[in-house]
Amino acid sequence: METTVRVDGVEIPLNEFVSKILAGTVSGAVMSLRGVGEGWKKIEIEVRRS
């Protein structure tokens, strides 16, 4: 899996360990949701602070 993190449009470099942890955590959480199949291609999460 490829993992990209951007903060305010700036891509943040990730080492291999952090990339694997983030990818595994996010994909595992999303896969547990009803209606999400194993064939997904891309997960996008946006977090905004008001």
HELIX and SHEET records of a PDB file:
HELIX    1   1 GLU A   16  MET A   31  1                                  16    
SHEET    1   A 2 VAL A   5  VAL A   7  0                                        
SHEET    2   A 2 VAL A  10  ILE A  12 -1                                        
END                                                                             
